[in-house]
Amino acid sequence: MELVGAHEIREMLGGISKQRVHVITSHRNFPEPIAVLAMGKVWRRSDVEAWIREHRPELAGG
């Protein structure tokens, strides 16, 4: 299982700002993090990729 944090999500979404990542990951329709660590929240890469395919299809190829 591959995990991603805010930095990786930022890259997956085309280099958006840290603030924008926080807004997006706080939305009700964004996958729940699987853990909250000292360094921050982490998500399953597959969950984030599925969300991108559904909500940001123009970025799904990357």
Chimera marker file (.cmm) of the C-alpha trace (Angstrom):
<marker_set name="trace">
<marker id="1" x="0.000" y="0.000" z="0.000" r="1" g="1" b="0" radius="0.5"/>
<marker id="2" x="1.446" y="3.320" z="-1.078" r="1" g="1" b="0" radius="0.5"/>
<marker id="3" x="0.777" y="6.316" z="1.133" r="1" g="1" b="0" radius="0.5"/>
<marker id="4" x="0.844" y="10.006" z="0.254" r="1" g="1" b="0" radius="0.5"/>
<marker id="5" x="0.930" y="13.176" z="2.305" r="1" g="1" b="0" radius="0.5"/>
<marker id="6" x="0.060" y="16.758" z="1.476" r="1" g="1" b="0" radius="0.5"/>
<marker id="7" x="3.284" y="17.291" z="-0.488" r="1" g="1" b="0" radius="0.5"/>
<marker id="8" x="2.591" y="14.379" z="-2.827" r="1" g="1" b="0" radius="0.5"/>
<marker id="9" x="-1.044" y="15.407" z="-3.244" r="1" g="1" b="0" radius="0.5"/>
<marker id="10" x="0.179" y="18.877" z="-4.137" r="1" g="1" b="0" radius="0.5"/>
<marker id="11" x="2.317" y="17.400" z="-6.917" r="1" g="1" b="0" radius="0.5"/>
<marker id="12" x="-0.484" y="15.085" z="-8.076" r="1" g="1" b="0" radius="0.5"/>
<marker id="13" x="-2.752" y="18.132" z="-8.454" r="1" g="1" b="0" radius="0.5"/>
<marker id="14" x="-0.328" y="20.040" z="-10.631" r="1" g="1" b="0" radius="0.5"/>
<marker id="15" x="1.737" y="21.910" z="-8.062" r="1" g="1" b="0" radius="0.5"/>
<marker id="16" x="-1.060" y="23.766" z="-6.300" r="1" g="1" b="0" radius="0.5"/>
<marker id="17" x="-0.353" y="25.758" z="-3.133" r="1" g="1" b="0" radius="0.5"/>
<marker id="18" x="-0.157" y="24.242" z="0.345" r="1" g="1" b="0" radius="0.5"/>
<marker id="19" x="-3.210" y="26.261" z="1.316" r="1" g="1" b="0" radius="0.5"/>
<marker id="20" x="-5.207" y="24.896" z="-1.637" r="1" g="1" b="0" radius="0.5"/>
<marker id="21" x="-4.229" y="21.322" z="-0.695" r="1" g="1" b="0" radius="0.5"/>
<marker id="22" x="-5.571" y="21.965" z="2.795" r="1" g="1" b="0" radius="0.5"/>
<marker id="23" x="-8.867" y="23.282" z="1.383" r="1" g="1" b="0" radius="0.5"/>
<marker id="24" x="-9.265" y="20.335" z="-1.013" r="1" g="1" b="0" radius="0.5"/>
<marker id="25" x="-8.363" y="17.655" z="1.529" r="1" g="1" b="0" radius="0.5"/>
<marker id="26" x="-10.803" y="19.189" z="4.018" r="1" g="1" b="0" radius="0.5"/>
<marker id="27" x="-13.752" y="18.824" z="1.640" r="1" g="1" b="0" radius="0.5"/>
<marker id="28" x="-16.379" y="16.298" z="2.582" r="1" g="1" b="0" radius="0.5"/>
<marker id="29" x="-15.955" y="14.424" z="-0.718" r="1" g="1" b="0" radius="0.5"/>
<marker id="30" x="-12.176" y="13.960" z="-0.360" r="1" g="1" b="0" radius="0.5"/>
<marker id="31" x="-11.088" y="10.549" z="0.967" r="1" g="1" b="0" radius="0.5"/>
<marker id="32" x="-10.547" y="10.289" z="4.698" r="1" g="1" b="0" radius="0.5"/>
<marker id="33" x="-6.882" y="10.041" z="5.731" r="1" g="1" b="0" radius="0.5"/>
<marker id="34" x="-5.921" y="6.593" z="6.955" r="1" g="1" b="0" radius="0.5"/>
<marker id="35" x="-3.742" y="8.051" z="9.718" r="1" g="1" b="0" radius="0.5"/>
<marker id="36" x="-2.780" y="11.319" z="11.340" r="1" g="1" b="0" radius="0.5"/>
<marker id="37" x="0.918" y="11.320" z="12.166" r="1" g="1" b="0" radius="0.5"/>
<marker id="38" x="3.189" y="13.923" z="13.721" r="1" g="1" b="0" radius="0.5"/>
<marker id="39" x="4.158" y="14.988" z="10.195" r="1" g="1" b="0" radius="0.5"/>
<marker id="40" x="0.523" y="15.289" z="9.131" r="1" g="1" b="0" radius="0.5"/>
<marker id="41" x="-2.251" y="13.291" z="7.560" r="1" g="1" b="0" radius="0.5"/>
<marker id="42" x="-1.606" y="10.423" z="5.149" r="1" g="1" b="0" radius="0.5"/>
<marker id="43" x="-3.868" y="8.903" z="2.516" r="1" g="1" b="0" radius="0.5"/>
<marker id="44" x="-3.800" y="5.796" z="0.342" r="1" g="1" b="0" radius="0.5"/>
<marker id="45" x="-2.418" y="6.815" z="-3.055" r="1" g="1" b="0" radius="0.5"/>
<marker id="46" x="-5.121" y="4.729" z="-4.753" r="1" g="1" b="0" radius="0.5"/>
<marker id="47" x="-7.885" y="6.648" z="-2.930" r="1" g="1" b="0" radius="0.5"/>
<marker id="48" x="-6.414" y="9.999" z="-3.966" r="1" g="1" b="0" radius="0.5"/>
<marker id="49" x="-5.939" y="8.834" z="-7.566" r="1" g="1" b="0" radius="0.5"/>
<marker id="50" x="-9.587" y="7.697" z="-7.695" r="1" g="1" b="0" radius="0.5"/>
<marker id="51" x="-10.694" y="11.086" z="-6.354" r="1" g="1" b="0" radius="0.5"/>
<marker id="52" x="-8.588" y="12.860" z="-8.994" r="1" g="1" b="0" radius="0.5"/>
<marker id="53" x="-10.083" y="10.701" z="-11.779" r="1" g="1" b="0" radius="0.5"/>
<marker id="54" x="-13.582" y="11.646" z="-10.611" r="1" g="1" b="0" radius="0.5"/>
<marker id="55" x="-13.111" y="15.294" z="-9.635" r="1" g="1" b="0" radius="0.5"/>
<marker id="56" x="-10.101" y="16.488" z="-11.659" r="1" g="1" b="0" radius="0.5"/>
<marker id="57" x="-10.082" y="14.229" z="-14.740" r="1" g="1" b="0" radius="0.5"/>
<marker id="58" x="-7.806" y="16.614" z="-16.654" r="1" g="1" b="0" radius="0.5"/>
<marker id="59" x="-5.041" y="15.675" z="-14.178" r="1" g="1" b="0" radius="0.5"/>
<marker id="60" x="-5.708" y="11.919" z="-14.100" r="1" g="1" b="0" radius="0.5"/>
<marker id="61" x="-3.121" y="10.977" z="-16.710" r="1" g="1" b="0" radius="0.5"/>
<marker id="62" x="-0.142" y="12.199" z="-14.697" r="1" g="1" b="0" radius="0.5"/>
<link id1="1" id2="2" r="1" g="1" b="0" radius="0.2"/>
<link id1="2" id2="3" r="1" g="1" b="0" radius="0.2"/>
<link id1="3" id2="4" r="1" g="1" b="0" radius="0.2"/>
<link id1="4" id2="5" r="1" g="1" b="0" radius="0.2"/>
<link id1="5" id2="6" r="1" g="1" b="0" radius="0.2"/>
<link id1="6" id2="7" r="1" g="1" b="0" radius="0.2"/>
<link id1="7" id2="8" r="1" g="1" b="0" radius="0.2"/>
<link id1="8" id2="9" r="1" g="1" b="0" radius="0.2"/>
<link id1="9" id2="10" r="1" g="1" b="0" radius="0.2"/>
<link id1="10" id2="11" r="1" g="1" b="0" radius="0.2"/>
<link id1="11" id2="12" r="1" g="1" b="0" radius="0.2"/>
<link id1="12" id2="13" r="1" g="1" b="0" radius="0.2"/>
<link id1="13" id2="14" r="1" g="1" b="0" radius="0.2"/>
<link id1="14" id2="15" r="1" g="1" b="0" radius="0.2"/>
<link id1="15" id2="16" r="1" g="1" b="0" radius="0.2"/>
<link id1="16" id2="17" r="1" g="1" b="0" radius="0.2"/>
<link id1="17" id2="18" r="1" g="1" b="0" radius="0.2"/>
<link id1="18" id2="19" r="1" g="1" b="0" radius="0.2"/>
<link id1="19" id2="20" r="1" g="1" b="0" radius="0.2"/>
<link id1="20" id2="21" r="1" g="1" b="0" radius="0.2"/>
<link id1="21" id2="22" r="1" g="1" b="0" radius="0.2"/>
<link id1="22" id2="23" r="1" g="1" b="0" radius="0.2"/>
<link id1="23" id2="24" r="1" g="1" b="0" radius="0.2"/>
<link id1="24" id2="25" r="1" g="1" b="0" radius="0.2"/>
<link id1="25" id2="26" r="1" g="1" b="0" radius="0.2"/>
<link id1="26" id2="27" r="1" g="1" b="0" radius="0.2"/>
<link id1="27" id2="28" r="1" g="1" b="0" radius="0.2"/>
<link id1="28" id2="29" r="1" g="1" b="0" radius="0.2"/>
<link id1="29" id2="30" r="1" g="1" b="0" radius="0.2"/>
<link id1="30" id2="31" r="1" g="1" b="0" radius="0.2"/>
<link id1="31" id2="32" r="1" g="1" b="0" radius="0.2"/>
<link id1="32" id2="33" r="1" g="1" b="0" radius="0.2"/>
<link id1="33" id2="34" r="1" g="1" b="0" radius="0.2"/>
<link id1="34" id2="35" r="1" g="1" b="0" radius="0.2"/>
<link id1="35" id2="36" r="1" g="1" b="0" radius="0.2"/>
<link id1="36" id2="37" r="1" g="1" b="0" radius="0.2"/>
<link id1="37" id2="38" r="1" g="1" b="0" radius="0.2"/>
<link id1="38" id2="39" r="1" g="1" b="0" radius="0.2"/>
<link id1="39" id2="40" r="1" g="1" b="0" radius="0.2"/>
<link id1="40" id2="41" r="1" g="1" b="0" radius="0.2"/>
<link id1="41" id2="42" r="1" g="1" b="0" radius="0.2"/>
<link id1="42" id2="43" r="1" g="1" b="0" radius="0.2"/>
<link id1="43" id2="44" r="1" g="1" b="0" radius="0.2"/>
<link id1="44" id2="45" r="1" g="1" b="0" radius="0.2"/>
<link id1="45" id2="46" r="1" g="1" b="0" radius="0.2"/>
<link id1="46" id2="47" r="1" g="1" b="0" radius="0.2"/>
<link id1="47" id2="48" r="1" g="1" b="0" radius="0.2"/>
<link id1="48" id2="49" r="1" g="1" b="0" radius="0.2"/>
<link id1="49" id2="50" r="1" g="1" b="0" radius="0.2"/>
<link id1="50" id2="51" r="1" g="1" b="0" radius="0.2"/>
<link id1="51" id2="52" r="1" g="1" b="0" radius="0.2"/>
<link id1="52" id2="53" r="1" g="1" b="0" radius="0.2"/>
<link id1="53" id2="54" r="1" g="1" b="0" radius="0.2"/>
<link id1="54" id2="55" r="1" g="1" b="0" radius="0.2"/>
<link id1="55" id2="56" r="1" g="1" b="0" radius="0.2"/>
<link id1="56" id2="57" r="1" g="1" b="0" radius="0.2"/>
<link id1="57" id2="58" r="1" g="1" b="0" radius="0.2"/>
<link id1="58" id2="59" r="1" g="1" b="0" radius="0.2"/>
<link id1="59" id2="60" r="1" g="1" b="0" radius="0.2"/>
<link id1="60" id2="61" r="1" g="1" b="0" radius="0.2"/>
<link id1="61" id2="62" r="1" g="1" b="0" radius="0.2"/>
</marker_set>
